[in-house]
Amino acid sequence: MDEITLVFQLLQQMCIYLVVAYLLSKTPIFIPLMQVTVHAPHKLLCYVIFSIFCIMGTYLGLHFQDSIANTRAIGAVLGGLLGGPLVGIAVGFTGGIHRYMLGGMTAESCMLSTIFAGLVGGVVHVVLRRQGRIDRLYNPITVGCLTMVVEILQMLIILLVAQPYAEALNLVKNIAAPMIITNSIGGAMFMRILLDRRAMFEKYTSAFSAKALKIAASTEGILLKGFNQENSLKVAQIIYQELDIGAVAITDCEKLLAFIGIGDDHHLSGTPISSPQTLQVIEHNHVEYVDGIHKPYCCSIDKNCRLGSTLVIPLRGENQKVIGTIKLYEAKNTLFSSINRTLGEGIASLLSAQILAGQNERYKQLLFQSEIKLLHAQVNPHFLFNALNTLVAVIRRNGDQASYLVQNMSTFFRKNLKRPEEVVSLKDEIEHVTAYLEIEKARFMERLQIYIAIPESLMMTQLPAFSLQPIVENAIKHGTSHLLETGEITISAYQYEPSVMIEVTDNAGRYDAKQSELNKKQGLGMNLVDKRIKIRYGEDYGIEVACQENLSTTIRIRLPQSVE
């Protein structure tokens, strides 16, 4: 058998070898080989795969002069190149022992050369990684050249180890060129297969990422406004356009909220859920895929419906409880693409997060409303009692002052009861507090003095409603009302970049930190105001207290510079 004939026969065997590699590259088993193997499970998989190829290279070899012309070195070289020295040596040892067990004049030399091939691949792996040239590990030219070098070294090892020397020399003369050529080409083509698989994987990943990001950007904030028919329809339209599938539906746990696509003439929003797949998903909280082939699909509403398969994914709320479903459909004779199946589950997670965030936001709004009502409840009972007693006393001594007092009481209670807004201007708050203070001045007369110093430019600063009144009330109730001399309350505001500071100062200096901590635990008064400001604007804002015992107490409100 001449050298050219041997080359062509080895290339024929190589084609079988590469076809097997190509078919395996289409399976998930090759995915870990698309990147440099560093994790133990991946190293183990790398060892198994290339050991198989190493052994297969021997079986597909051609028997020649009591030896085997083969492509075994490709598996050992690639094992070391992608898995590192340990994997390379392990693959080489496995392939070498297998070759040794087959016997022949070159059994020992082939075993040693196979182990050496794995070691050389592993050394190159380490060198290129240290140089930061990982890209060269996946270069077909690198693999081809490395395999060529390994095959040349194998021929030298045969000459050094195999006996008798004359027969070994004759063997090398006949098989050296064919094996060097075949293994070099085969190694480069094997790496080309890996690169093509890697490029395809990256292409799908890129497409997946682009679609996911576009859908995320397009649906952002829609379900935050509420999980209802109107918002669900907007989301369904976006998903339908982006995924280019048969139909999209969104349900809660009782009815169909939105449907768009094939079958929208009989899948009507607002109708009760009738699909058995949807009911199973809601009950068991798992993904249900009916492909129409292995698992038959039939529309539960119209037997003539053109939809032929469905993917039903649960939407989960608090504590992973099912709150609805998203359903993707394809027409009959159309298969679901894997990217759409994966995207479907990702979209469900995205929408679930939006719905949950929207629920939390509404809970927060309800909390705000409850807190405002709590403030009303705190103010009204004892203040109304004191105000009425004051009014009775003023009526007896001064009718005009009584009329003025009634006007202030009217202003105070009107604002107290008819301010549904959560956020108001500082001007509105000052009007509310001024009415309150006028009533208190009528009660304490000359023993209470009020000073308000707020620039007109800050009057439209926004803050949560009922923020000032509890603080001013505390200043009087726990501060100036205990003084024998005249109590003074000063309300001021100024800019303190990048914030607006509002200060309420009394001249009593009776701030009690222990009592404040108790109120904080109970969620009352000033601490409730602080909590509301922090929830709305963040932890950088809220209330600060500065007290000089028996001299003054200043309550400082820090707000962002926002105007109406």
C-alpha positions as a printed Julia matrix, in Angstrom:
564×3 Matrix{Float64}:
   0.0    0.0    0.0
   1.63   3.26  -1.11
   1.54   6.49   0.87
  -1.03   8.26  -1.31
  -3.45   5.37  -1.05
  -2.97   5.26   2.7
  -3.64   9.03   2.94
  -6.93   8.69   1.07
  -8.02   5.69   3.12
  -7.21   7.48   6.37
  -9.11  10.55   5.14
 -12.1    8.3    4.44
 -11.95   6.99   7.98
 -11.51  10.59   9.16
 -14.79  11.54   7.48
 -16.64   9.0    9.63
 -14.83  10.36  12.67
 -15.83  13.95  11.85
 -19.44  13.02  11.03
 -19.79  11.56  14.52
 -18.25  14.74  15.95
 -20.65  16.89  13.91
 -23.72  14.94  15.06
 -22.63  15.13  18.69
 -22.03  18.88  18.33
 -25.77  19.3   17.77
 -26.5   17.94  21.25
 -26.2   19.78  24.6
 -23.26  17.52  25.48
 -20.92  19.72  23.42
 -21.96  23.03  25.05
 -19.32  22.85  27.85
 -16.62  22.42  25.18
 -17.42  25.84  23.7
 -15.47  27.58  26.42
 -12.24  26.84  28.29
 -13.02  24.12  30.82
 -12.28  25.19  34.41
 -15.0   23.57  36.53
 -14.63  19.98  37.72
 -17.92  18.68  36.19
 -16.95  20.19  32.83
 -13.45  18.72  33.07
 -14.97  15.31  33.7
 -17.24  15.69  30.67
 -14.29  16.86  28.58
 -12.34  13.76  29.64
 -15.21  11.41  28.76
 -15.88  12.96  25.34
 -12.29  13.06  24.14
 -11.49   9.65  25.58
 -14.3    8.29  23.41
 -12.87  10.07  20.37
  -9.4    8.84  21.25
 -10.58   5.22  21.38
 -12.75   5.7   18.28
  -9.7    7.01  16.38
  -7.96   3.69  17.09
 -10.96   1.57  16.02
 -11.32   3.53  12.78
  -7.59   3.09  12.03
  -6.08   0.93   9.3
  -3.98  -2.14  10.16
  -0.56  -1.87   8.57
   2.53  -4.06   9.23
   1.48  -5.28  12.7
   0.48  -1.7   13.62
  -2.47   0.66  13.24
  -2.43   3.89  11.22
  -4.97   6.0   13.12
  -6.32   9.4   14.24
  -6.12   8.69  17.96
  -3.9   11.72  18.67
  -6.7   14.19  17.84
  -8.71  13.21  20.93
  -5.67  13.44  23.24
  -4.5   16.79  21.86
  -7.99  18.4   22.05
  -8.59  16.95  25.52
  -5.43  18.65  26.82
  -5.96  21.82  24.8
  -9.5   22.44  26.09
  -9.36  20.71  29.48
  -5.82  21.39  30.68
  -2.86  19.12  31.56
  -4.68  16.76  33.91
  -7.51  16.15  31.45
  -5.01  15.77  28.59
  -2.92  13.2   30.47
  -6.07  11.33  31.58
  -7.42  11.19  28.01
  -4.0   10.16  26.69
  -3.65   7.46  29.35
  -7.13   6.06  28.57
  -6.53   6.04  24.82
  -2.99   4.72  25.31
  -4.0    1.8   27.54
  -6.71   0.89  25.05
  -4.13   0.87  22.23
  -1.66  -1.14  24.34
  -4.28  -3.82  24.98
  -4.66  -4.34  21.22
  -1.01  -5.4   21.06
   1.4   -5.28  18.15
   4.94  -4.12  17.55
   4.11  -0.45  18.39
   1.79  -1.08  21.36
   4.13   0.43  23.95
   5.34   3.32  21.79
   1.78   4.23  20.76
   0.66   4.2   24.4
   3.51   6.53  25.4
   2.98   8.85  22.43
  -0.76   9.15  23.16
  -0.09  10.14  26.79
   2.57  12.56  25.54
   0.06  14.06  23.05
  -2.39  14.81  25.88
   0.42  16.35  27.96
   1.56  18.59  25.1
  -2.04  19.79  24.55
  -2.33  20.55  28.3
   0.96  22.5   28.38
  -0.15  24.65  25.43
  -3.46  25.21  27.28
  -1.6   26.56  30.34
   0.8   28.73  28.3
  -1.92  30.38  26.21
  -4.11  31.0   29.28
  -1.26  32.69  31.14
  -0.6   34.87  28.09
  -4.27  35.83  27.93
  -4.58  34.3   24.45
  -7.49  31.96  25.08
  -8.82  32.77  21.61
  -5.9   30.87  20.11
  -7.03  27.66  21.83
  -9.99  27.66  19.45
  -7.92  28.47  16.35
  -8.04  25.56  13.84
  -4.54  26.47  12.66
  -3.24  26.12  16.24
  -4.85  22.69  16.55
  -3.58  21.58  13.11
   0.0   22.66  13.85
  -0.05  21.17  17.34
  -1.35  17.83  16.02
   1.34  17.86  13.36
   4.04  18.34  15.99
   2.56  15.57  18.15
   2.47  13.15  15.2
   6.12  13.9   14.34
   7.04  13.21  17.99
   5.04   9.97  17.82
   7.13   8.79  14.9
  10.3    9.53  16.87
   8.98   7.61  19.89
   8.2    4.62  17.64
  11.77   4.68  16.34
  13.14   4.88  19.91
  10.91   2.26  21.54
   9.57  -0.19  18.95
  11.59  -3.35  18.21
  13.04  -4.56  15.96
  14.38  -1.22  14.81
  14.5   -2.15  11.1
  10.78  -2.95  11.03
  10.0    0.19  13.05
  11.96   2.32  10.59
  10.17   0.76   7.62
   6.82   1.36   9.33
   7.6    5.0   10.01
   8.68   5.53   6.39
   5.28   4.28   5.2
   2.87   5.8    7.74
   4.57   9.04   8.85
   3.39  11.33   6.04
  -0.18   9.89   5.82
  -0.73  10.12   9.61
   0.81  13.59   9.92
  -1.36  14.91   7.06
  -4.57  13.18   8.17
  -4.3   14.04  11.86
  -3.37  17.67  11.16
  -6.33  18.15   8.82
  -8.66  16.18  11.11
  -7.68  18.16  14.22
  -8.23  21.48  12.44
 -11.63  20.34  11.06
 -12.71  19.03  14.48
 -12.01  22.46  15.96
 -13.85  24.07  13.04
 -16.93  22.02  13.98
 -16.63  23.26  17.56
 -16.28  26.86  16.36
 -19.34  26.58  14.11
 -21.37  25.2   17.0
 -20.06  27.98  19.22
 -20.94  30.67  16.65
 -24.45  29.25  16.28
 -24.89  29.16  20.04
 -23.74  32.77  20.34
 -26.07  33.75  17.5
 -29.07  32.24  19.29
 -27.96  33.73  22.58
 -27.63  37.14  20.97
 -31.06  36.82  19.37
 -32.54  35.7   22.68
 -30.93  38.6   24.54
 -32.04  41.15  21.95
 -35.64  39.94  22.02
 -35.69  39.71  25.8
 -34.31  43.23  26.21
 -36.74  44.65  23.65
 -39.73  42.99  25.28
 -38.52  44.08  28.73
 -38.13  47.68  27.55
 -41.49  47.7   25.75
 -43.49  46.2   28.63
 -41.7   48.1   31.4
 -44.13  49.6   33.87
 -47.34  48.53  32.12
 -48.46  45.98  34.72
 -47.22  48.21  37.53
 -50.43  50.17  36.91
 -52.55  47.11  37.59
 -53.05  43.53  36.49
 -56.25  44.07  34.51
 -57.71  43.58  31.03
 -56.53  46.91  29.61
 -52.88  46.54  30.7
 -52.76  42.81  29.91
 -53.89  43.51  26.33
 -51.05  46.03  25.86
 -48.51  43.47  27.08
 -50.0   40.66  24.95
 -49.78  42.84  21.81
 -46.09  43.56  22.43
 -45.22  39.9   23.01
 -47.26  38.81  19.97
 -45.42  41.26  17.69
 -41.94  40.47  19.03
 -42.16  36.67  19.12
 -44.06  36.3   15.85
 -46.09  33.34  17.09
 -49.65  32.16  16.54
 -51.3   33.84  19.52
 -50.71  35.19  23.01
 -53.1   35.09  25.95
 -52.94  36.36  29.53
 -55.28  35.22  32.29
 -55.75  35.73  35.98
 -56.9   32.76  38.05
 -60.51  33.04  36.93
 -60.89  34.65  33.51
 -59.16  35.49  30.25
 -57.76  39.02  30.49
 -56.3   39.38  26.98
 -56.01  37.38  23.77
 -54.44  38.38  20.46
 -53.69  36.32  17.36
 -55.22  33.25  15.72
 -58.55  32.41  17.34
 -59.31  35.86  18.72
 -62.82  35.54  17.29
 -63.78  32.98  19.94
 -61.21  33.51  22.71
 -62.86  36.58  24.22
 -61.5   38.72  27.04
 -63.52  38.54  30.24
 -64.77  35.0   29.68
 -64.09  32.32  32.33
 -61.07  30.04  31.89
 -62.06  26.81  30.12
 -58.68  25.44  29.02
 -57.73  22.31  31.01
 -54.01  23.13  30.57
 -54.49  26.56  32.12
 -56.48  25.17  35.02
 -53.73  22.59  35.68
 -51.06  25.27  35.68
 -53.04  27.4   38.13
 -53.67  24.41  40.39
 -50.21  22.82  40.31
 -47.98  25.89  39.7
 -45.9   24.39  36.89
 -45.26  24.97  33.18
 -47.5   23.01  30.82
 -46.37  22.37  27.23
 -48.7   20.7   24.75
 -46.86  20.29  21.45
 -49.77  18.84  19.49
 -47.69  15.8   18.49
 -46.62  13.81  21.55
 -49.36  15.47  23.55
 -52.49  16.31  21.52
 -53.93  19.81  21.76
 -57.54  20.72  21.11
 -59.12  24.13  21.68
 -61.61  23.94  24.55
 -63.92  26.5   22.9
 -63.97  25.73  19.16
 -62.97  22.35  17.69
 -62.24  24.04  14.37
 -59.72  26.43  15.96
 -56.5   26.64  13.92
 -54.27  26.63  17.02
 -52.33  23.38  17.34
 -50.0   23.72  20.34
 -49.65  25.79  23.47
 -47.16  26.69  26.18
 -48.79  27.77  29.46
 -46.56  29.44  32.07
 -47.67  30.53  35.55
 -47.44  34.15  36.65
 -46.39  34.18  40.27
 -46.96  36.8   42.92
 -46.07  37.0   46.58
 -44.64  33.78  48.06
 -44.59  32.26  44.53
 -48.36  31.91  44.57
 -49.97  31.65  41.13
 -51.88  34.83  40.23
 -52.45  34.08  36.55
 -50.88  32.64  33.41
 -49.32  33.69  30.13
 -50.06  31.41  27.18
 -48.15  31.19  23.91
 -49.76  29.42  20.95
 -48.63  28.17  17.56
 -50.84  27.21  14.63
 -51.31  23.6   13.56
 -48.31  22.11  11.74
 -46.03  24.8   13.24
 -43.44  23.83  15.85
 -42.46  25.94  18.83
 -38.9   27.22  18.47
 -36.69  26.6   21.5
 -35.93  30.31  21.75
 -39.64  31.11  22.06
 -40.09  28.44  24.73
 -37.18  29.8   26.75
 -38.26  33.38  26.19
 -41.77  32.52  27.31
 -40.55  31.48  30.74
 -38.31  34.55  30.96
 -41.2   36.83  30.0
 -43.4   35.18  32.62
 -40.79  35.95  35.29
 -40.55  39.54  34.04
 -44.32  40.06  34.11
 -44.6   38.37  37.5
 -42.04  40.81  38.89
 -43.98  43.75  37.4
 -47.28  42.54  38.84
 -45.72  41.97  42.25
 -44.06  45.41  42.17
 -47.39  46.95  41.19
 -49.13  45.2   44.07
 -46.45  46.41  46.48
 -46.83  49.94  45.15
 -50.58  49.8   45.68
 -50.06  48.4   49.17
 -47.72  51.32  49.79
 -50.36  53.76  48.56
 -52.9   52.16  50.84
 -50.39  52.51  53.67
 -50.03  56.21  52.87
 -53.81  56.61  52.93
 -54.06  54.71  56.2
 -51.3   56.78  57.73
 -53.03  60.02  56.74
 -56.28  58.73  58.24
 -54.35  57.8   61.37
 -53.03  61.34  61.57
 -56.6   62.6   61.23
 -57.69  60.31  64.03
 -54.84  61.51  66.25
 -55.55  65.2   65.64
 -59.29  65.39  65.74
 -60.45  64.05  69.14
 -58.31  65.9   71.66
 -57.78  68.98  69.49
 -61.5   69.38  68.81
 -62.21  69.15  72.53
 -59.63  71.84  73.36
 -60.73  74.05  70.46
 -64.37  73.98  71.5
 -63.5   74.83  75.11
 -61.39  77.72  73.85
 -64.23  78.91  71.63
 -66.66  78.89  74.55
 -64.28  81.04  76.59
 -63.62  83.49  73.73
 -67.33  83.92  72.96
 -67.87  85.2   76.49
 -65.24  87.91  76.27
 -64.86  88.91  72.6
 -67.4   88.25  69.83
 -65.15  89.44  66.98
 -62.31  87.23  68.13
 -64.76  84.34  68.39
 -65.82  84.87  64.77
 -62.15  84.91  63.67
 -61.55  81.74  65.68
 -64.48  79.97  64.03
 -63.06  80.88  60.6
 -59.7   79.35  61.52
 -61.37  76.24  62.89
 -63.31  75.95  59.64
 -60.11  76.3   57.59
 -58.28  73.78  59.72
 -60.94  71.07  59.63
 -61.75  71.68  55.96
 -58.1   71.05  55.02
 -57.95  68.16  57.45
 -60.89  66.42  55.84
 -60.71  67.47  52.19
 -57.1   66.93  51.2
 -57.03  63.6   49.36
 -53.66  64.37  47.75
 -50.7   62.49  49.15
 -48.31  65.29  48.2
 -49.02  69.01  48.65
 -47.1   72.26  48.42
 -45.39  73.88  51.4
 -47.77  76.82  50.92
 -50.75  74.53  51.47
 -49.12  73.03  54.56
 -48.44  76.51  55.99
 -52.08  77.49  55.51
 -53.15  74.34  57.36
 -50.66  74.92  60.19
 -51.47  78.64  60.44
 -55.14  77.84  61.0
 -54.12  75.39  63.71
 -51.78  77.89  65.37
 -54.39  80.65  65.41
 -56.67  78.34  67.37
 -53.84  77.53  69.78
 -52.99  81.21  70.17
 -56.57  81.88  71.18
 -56.16  79.19  73.8
 -52.77  80.32  75.19
 -53.21  84.03  74.34
 -50.05  86.06  75.03
 -48.21  82.96  76.29
 -47.67  81.74  72.69
 -45.88  83.62  69.92
 -45.58  82.36  66.35
 -42.93  83.37  63.77
 -43.01  82.18  60.17
 -40.03  82.91  57.89
 -40.3   81.1   54.56
 -39.06  82.58  51.26
 -41.68  82.83  48.54
 -39.37  80.84  46.24
 -39.76  77.78  48.46
 -43.53  77.93  48.9
 -44.13  75.42  46.07
 -41.76  72.81  47.51
 -43.55  69.45  47.57
 -43.93  67.31  50.69
 -46.32  64.64  51.97
 -49.61  66.06  53.23
 -49.94  66.53  57.03
 -46.18  66.68  57.56
 -45.97  69.98  59.47
 -49.03  69.91  61.71
 -47.99  66.9   63.87
 -44.54  68.47  64.41
 -45.95  71.87  65.38
 -48.5   70.18  67.64
 -45.7   68.27  69.39
 -43.74  71.5   69.86
 -46.71  73.02  71.71
 -48.06  69.95  73.48
 -44.69  68.62  74.75
 -42.77  71.91  74.7
 -44.11  75.43  75.08
 -47.29  74.47  76.95
 -45.09  73.5   79.92
 -43.35  76.89  80.11
 -44.27  79.55  82.66
 -42.89  82.25  80.35
 -43.99  82.96  76.79
 -43.58  80.05  74.37
 -42.17  80.77  70.95
 -42.62  78.64  67.81
 -40.59  79.52  64.73
 -41.23  77.93  61.33
 -38.55  78.59  58.71
 -37.24  77.15  55.45
 -34.1   77.5   53.41
 -32.16  75.83  50.63
 -29.32  73.51  51.61
 -27.98  72.06  48.36
 -29.22  69.71  47.13
 -32.07  69.79  49.65
 -34.71  72.04  51.13
 -34.69  72.3   54.91
 -37.84  73.13  56.89
 -37.31  73.83  60.59
 -39.78  74.01  63.48
 -38.1   75.45  66.58
 -39.51  75.94  70.06
 -37.89  77.64  73.05
 -38.7   74.89  75.55
 -35.93  72.32  74.93
 -37.99  69.48  76.37
 -37.41  66.89  73.62
 -37.57  63.38  75.12
 -35.6   60.84  73.07
 -37.07  57.87  75.01
 -40.6   59.01  74.34
 -39.72  59.56  70.7
 -38.41  55.98  70.46
 -41.65  54.7   71.97
 -43.66  56.68  69.43
 -41.46  55.28  66.69
 -42.33  51.75  67.68
 -46.0   52.7   67.76
 -45.76  54.54  64.42
 -47.13  57.81  65.8
 -46.7   61.55  65.32
 -43.36  62.91  64.2
 -41.9   59.46  63.54
 -44.8   58.63  61.25
 -44.01  61.78  59.26
 -40.35  60.72  59.07
 -41.33  57.27  57.82
 -43.6   58.67  55.1
 -40.89  61.03  53.83
 -38.29  58.23  53.7
 -40.62  55.86  51.88
 -41.42  58.5   49.27
 -38.03  60.18  48.78
 -35.44  57.74  50.14
 -33.3   57.32  53.23
 -31.35  60.54  52.58
 -34.43  62.55  53.53
 -36.59  62.75  56.61
 -36.48  64.3   60.07
 -33.51  65.33  62.2
 -33.71  66.56  65.81
 -31.41  68.98  67.58
 -32.13  69.75  71.24
 -30.48  72.05  73.76
 -32.01  70.99  77.04
 -34.29  73.68  78.55
 -33.29  76.09  75.77
 -34.65  74.97  72.42
 -35.66  72.04  70.26
 -35.35  72.16  66.47
 -37.1   69.63  64.28
 -35.55  69.76  60.84
 -37.28  68.25  57.78
 -35.0   67.47  54.86
 -36.72  67.32  51.45
 -35.55  67.11  47.84
 -35.68  70.31  45.79
 -38.91  69.56  43.96
 -41.47  72.16  43.04
 -44.93  71.81  41.59
